[in-house]
Structure formats: structure tokens, C-alpha cells
Amino acid sequence: DADFAREQAESVRLQILQQTATSALAQANFSPQSVLGFLG
């Protein structure tokens, strides 16, 4: 139903955010300057 679809969408969104954050941290460990540039 709609609630299930909404929960699934939110779950996927959170997973993507988590992966993005993990990726950003990996980049930060690799090159802090590049992340600072990315963040503006």
C-alpha cells in the first residue's frame, strides 16, 4: 500500500545518504583539501 511504498522510498533515500556520507569520509581521509573544495 502507499505507506509501505513511502517507507521503502525513505529507506532507500537514507541508504543513499549513508553511502554518500561514507564516500565523502573516504575522500576526506584520502584528500582533505578536495573535500573542502567540494563543500564550497
N, C-alpha and C positions, 0 to 999 in steps of 0.2 A: 504494500500500500504506500501511500505518499510519505508517511512518517518513516517507513523503512528506507525509502529512496533518499529522503533527506538525511537520515543518519549515515547511510552509505556515502553520500556525497561529502558530508562533513568529515567522515573518517578518511576518505581519500585526500581531501584538502589538507588535513592535519599531517598525513603521511608525507605529502609533497613538501609541506613547510618544514617538517623534520629533516627530510632529505636535503633540502636547500640549506638549512642551518648546518647540518653535518658537513656538507660540501664546503660551505663558507669557512667553517672552522678548519677543515683540512687545508684549504687555501691559505688561511691565516697562519697556520703552522709553517706552511711552505714559504710564504712571502707576505709578511705583514703590510708592506707598502702597497702591494697590489689590491689588498682588501680595503685599505684606507682610500685608495683611489676609486674603487668600486662603490664605496659608501658615499662618496662625494666629499 
